[in-house]
Amino acid sequence: MFPPPGWGRVRVGVAFYKFNGRFTFFAPLPLPPPTVGRRLKTKLFYYPYRRTLSFAAKISKSAAMRTQSVYQGLYVHVPFCGSKCPYCDFYSVPDLGRVPQWLAALASEIGHYPHQFPPFATLYLGGGTPSILSWGDFARLMDLLRKAFAFTPEAEITLEVNPEDATAAKLAFWQDFGINRLSLGAQSLDDAHLAFLGRRHNARRARQALAACRKAGFTNLGVDLMYALPGQTQDVWTKTLTEVLEYAPEHLSCYQLTVEPGTPLAERLAQGEFLPSGEYAQADFFLFTSRFLAANGYLHYEISNFARGEALISRHNSAYWRHLPFLGLGPGAHSFDGRRRWWNHRSLADYCHAASQGAPPLAGEEILTGEQMRLETLMLGLRTHHGIPLNLISSAEGAAQLQRLIDEGLLIIDGGRAIPTLSGWLVADRLPLWL
């Protein structure tokens, strides 16, 4: 089932959730038509509650709660890129001259969290483009983190990498610092599509990067790809998937192109420079991708993510979908302790200024109510192949809606859990509101 074009949805107070510890919040507005496979955002349904405060006392006050929590992951936002891609609205600046200032501010931020966390099970270095850091700056970053935090012996340590940075020497260097998982931002193996996306690499360089990652001996390689690009046919998409599978990546993230407000791509769309894929085409791409990768041995474990088995899913991102506590560091990063969420200044200038004053670089916080927690758990769980426990649906109205969704083929019941079907994932944004 896929809604016809223009089919609207009711917003019940929405915050847009960005994975890897990055979040952006918007005031309630009419929702656009449904889309699937979004890379940057998935919605969390709760009533927005924002404050800007002095946080030193609050950090100290909640330290005991955080110390006792099981923190799954540590996210570090590296806010630097060689150039800004026109579709991207993650915070970044194309100014590597400010890296020393950022590292000093990061050290200051870390100093506000002394001995408050158990060993982390995952570390994710995202951006921006963390792979663009110089050898010395990367070493200083890892030294900061190793001295301040502990990690479990089998910790998953992920680095986001752009193909142009994936040289044999750098890959070996990253391995020496404990990086054991790569997320390679190939996006496409078609030169015309890469040019449209404003990527700095071409298809040849992406292929070379894939081969280099394998030759370097990385045994947990993820590849990011984008579909529903203007003019992209299913044949071209099939060719890209087939070619990428020749390198047998352990993980694939396949995202629909989303035109984010305020980006250069949104301006180009407004000027009529290209036509986006229609909703039926987006749904076709999504369904084809799932079935094609399943036929090639991949587990479709989250709307946009595929792995060659449960053991190879992204453990870090799975912590977000499981609503587990995590700590985020760097400009715009968010943290969550199981009930309270807080976030840093998005601007590098504001982030560094706060650090220079000896203050935590925090811009706001919110305390989630029980109902907000339930709705977030619904939203995140229904993005995954594990679904949600049935005890989250306690009202008579929710039970009636659950049966309707089962009858319509959007959910199934298995092992005491409500699990979305592929058709259910096509309307995943609506499922929590129905329940």
N, C-alpha and C positions, 0 to 999 in steps of 0.2 A: 504494500500500500504506500503510495506517495502522494502527498497533497497536490492539487492543481496549482498552477502559478497564481501568486497573489494571495494564497491562503494565509490568513493572519493568525497570530497567537496572542494570548493574554500575558502580559508581563506582571509578575507579582513582586516587583522590586528585584532587580537583577544586578548581580555583579558578574563581570566577565573574568574568568579564571584563566591565567596563563600558566602552562606547565613549566617545569624546572624552577619553581619557586617565584615566578614572576606573575604579577597580577595587575590588572587595570580595572578601574571602577567607573561605571557610568550611571547617571541618574535614570529613573524609569522613563522610558519612551516606547512608542509602538514598536514591536519587534518586526524585523524584515521577514520575508518568507523563509521557510526552513532550508538549511543546507546541511551537507554531510561532510565528514572527513576534514574538518577545519584543523589547520596546523596551529594557529596561534591562540585560539580561544575556545573554551567551552563554558557554558553558562552555569553559574551557581545561583540557585534561586533563594534569595533571602532579602530581607528589608535592609537596604544599605544604612549603615550607621558609621559615621566617620567623625573623628576628632583629631585635632592637632594639639599636642600637649608637650609638657616637659616630662621626659620619660625616665630620667635616672632613677627616681624613687620607685617607679613601676617595675623597672627591670629588676631592681633589688628585691622588691616585694614578692615577685613571682618566681624568684630563682629556685626556691624550694620545690615548687610544683614542677619546674622544668627539669631539675636534677632527678626527680623521681620518675619522670616520663621516659618512655622508650623512644628515643629520637632515631628515626630511620635514616634520614639523609641530611647532608650538608650541601647547600647550593651556593656557588660563588658566581656572581655576575661580573664578567669581564667586558666593560662597556666600550670596546674599541673595535673598529672595522677599518679595512683599507679604503672602502667606499661604502656608501649606503645603498642597499638594494631598494628599488622603488616600491616594492610591495610590503616591506618590513616595517612594523611599528614597534618592535622591541627597542628599548633605549640603547643608543650607541652614538659614539662620536668618531669621525675619521681623523683623529689627532693623536698620534702615538707619542707626541711630545709630552702629553699629560699623564703618561703611565706612572712615572715616579710619584706624582702627586696622588694618584689613585692608590698606589701601593701604601703610601704613608697613611692615607685616610682609612684604608682597609685594616692596617695594623691597629689604628686607633679604635675602630669599631670592634675588632676582636678583643681588645682590652676591656671592653664592657661586659664580656661574657667569661669571666675567669672561673674555670673548674666547675661549670654548671651542667655539663653534658656527659652522658655516658659515651662509650665508643660508638662512632657512627658506622652504619652498615654500608653507606654509599657516600660518594663524593661526586658531584657533578659540576664541571667547569663549563659554563655556558656564556652566551653573549648576545649581541656582539660576536666577535671572532676570537676566542681565546687562543687559537692556534697561531694568531698573528704576533703574539708576544715574542720578544727577542729571547734568546737563550738565557741571558742573565736575568731578565725580568721574570721569565717563567720559573727559573730556579728560586728567585726570591719569593715568589708567590707560594710555591710548594713548601719552602722552608718556614714561612709564616704559619701555614696551615698545620704542618707536622708538629711544630713546637707548641701550638695552642690547643690542638684537638687530638684525640685518640681515635683510631679506626680499628674495626674488627679485623682479624687475620685474613678473612676472605672478602674483604670489602670490595665492592664494585666501584671502580674509579674511572669515570667517563670524561673524555675531552671532546668537545665539539671541534671539528676540523674542517676547514675549507680545502678543496682539492689542490689549490695552488700552494698550500703550505705543506702538503704531505710528501716531503722529500725523504729519501732513505735516511739521511743523517738526522733529521728532526724526529722521525718515527722512532729511531733507536734512542735518541735523547729522551723522548717522552717515556719510553719503556723504562729507562733507567730511573725515572722519578715515580715509578709505580703505576703509570697509566695502563690499565688492562682492558679498557673498552673505548672504542672510537665511535663517534657519531659523525659520519662523513656527509657534508651538505652538498651532494652532487646535484640534486633537484631535477636534472634531466640529462640525457645523452644526445640531445638534439641541439645543434648550434643555433638555430633560429629561435627556439624557445629559451635557451640560455641568454641570448641577446635581449629578448623581450623582458626577461626577468632582471636584467642588469647585472648578471653575474660576472665576476672577473675571470672565471675560467671558461674554457670551451670544452666540447665533448671529448676531444682527444686528451686533454689534461685530466678530466674526470676519470677516464679509463686508466690513465697512467697512475692516478692516485689509488684507485681500487687495486690495481696490481701491486703497487708499492706496499699497501697495507697488508696484503696477503704475504708478500715476500718478506716483510719485516717480522712476520710470525704472530701478529695479533690474532687471537682466537675468538674474539668477541667484537665483531665489526657490524655496526649499524649503518644503514644508508638511508638518507632522506631523499624522497622523490615527490614531485608535484604533478597533479593531473588536473583535468578540466581547464587547461590553458587555452587561450583564444586560438582557434584554428587547429587544435590538436585532435587528431582522429584516434579511434580506438586501435587502428593498425600501428600507428606511431607509438602509442602508449604500450602496446603489446611488445613491440620491438625493444623499447627501453627496458621493460621488465625482464624480457628474455635475456637480454645482454647482461643486465646486472646480475641475474641469477647464475651466470657463468662463473662469477666470483664467489658464489655460495655464501653471501652474507648471513650472519646469524640472526640479524634483525633488519626489518624494513619498516620505515615510517612513510606512509603514502598519504599525502595531504592534498586536499582540494585547494586550488588557488582562491584566496579570499581577499577581496579588495577592502582594505581597512581605511576608514575615514581619516582624512588628514595626510595621507601618504601621497607621494608623487603619482603612484598608479591610480589612485582615486581621482586625481586631477586630470589625468589622461583619459580616464573613462568619462568624466564629465564633459570633456572636450570632444568626445566621440571618436577618439583615436583607435579604439578597438571595441569589439563586442564580446562580452563575457559569455561563457557557456550557460545555456539555459538549465533550468532545474531538472528537467527530465534527462538531459545529457549528463548532468552531475550525478544523478542517481544511477544511470547506466554505468558510468565510470566506476562508481563505488561498488556496485554489485559485481561487475566484471572483475575488478581487482581482487575482491575477496575470494571469488570462486577460482580465479586463475592461480593465486598464491596458495590456496588450500590444496589445489590439485598438484602443486609442486612442493608439498610437504610443510607449509607454513601454518602456524596456529594464528588465527585472527583473534587476538586476545583483548583488543581495545579498538574503538572505532577506526582509528588511523594507524594502528600498530600491529605488526606481525612478527612472529619469532619461530625459529625452528625448534619448538618445544618449550614447555613451561620453564625449564631451567635457564632459558636464554631470553626471557622477557626482560625489559628494562626494570630492574629492581628499584631504581631511584624514582622513576616516574610512577611506578606502581604504588609507591608509598603515597603519592598525591591522591591517586584514585581510590586508595583504601582509607583515605582521610587520617593518615598517621601524622604525628608531629614531625616537623622538620625545621631547620634553621637556614635562613637565607642571608647572605652577606653581599654588599656592594650596592651600587645605585639601583633603586627600584626594586630590590629584592624583598620578598615577603617571607615571614616566618609564622609558624602555627604551633601552639603547644597543646592542642587537643580541645581548646575552648576559645582561647584568645588568639587573634591574628594581628600582627603589626607589620608595618612596611616602611622602607627607607625612602628618603628623598630620591626622586627619579632623576633629577638634574645632577650631573657630575659636579658642577660648580657648587650647588647647595650641599651635596653630600660631603665634599671636601671642606667646605666652609664650616659645617657643623663639627667635623673632626678637628679642624684647626682650633676650635674653641673648646675642645675637650668634651663636647657633648655627644651623646648617641645620635647618629644621623637619621633619626626616625621622624617620619612625617605624619603618622596616624596609627590608630589601632581600632579594633572592635572586639567586643565580647559577644560571642554567638549565643543565642537562646537555644533551648532544647529543640524548638521547632525548626529553627534555622539549621541546627546540626543535622536534624533528620532530613531536611530537604537537600542539604549539601550531600549527605551520604547517599540519598536516592540518586541525585544527579550524577555523582561520580561513579557509583556502583553500576548504574545502568549504561555507562559507557563501556563496560567490560564484559567479558564472556562469563564471569562469575556472577554477574547480576547482584541482587540484593537479598538479604534474608527476609522471609515473609513477615517476621515480627515487626518490621518497619511499617507495615500496612495494617493499622490497628482499627481504623474506623469502619463502620458498616458501608459508608459511601466508598471508601477506598477499596474494600473487598469487592463491591459490585463493579467498580471500574476495572479492577484486576481481572475479573472474569470476562469482562467485555474485551479487554486487550488480548486475553488468551484466545477468545473466540475469533478475534480479527487477525490472529496470527502474528501479533506484535511481541508477545511474551510467551514463554513456556515455563512450566514448573518442573524443577528437578532438584531433588535432595533438599527440600525445604527452602528453595530459593527461586525468585522470579528472575528469569534470564531473558534478555532481549534476543529476538531473532534478527536476521539481516533487515527484514522489513521494519522491525522495531527500531533498529539503529538509524534508519532513514528519518525517523521522527523523534530521535532521542531527546531533543530539546523539550519536547512536550510531555514526555512520559512522567516526569516528576510532578507536573501540575495535575495530571490526571489521577495520580495516586495520593 
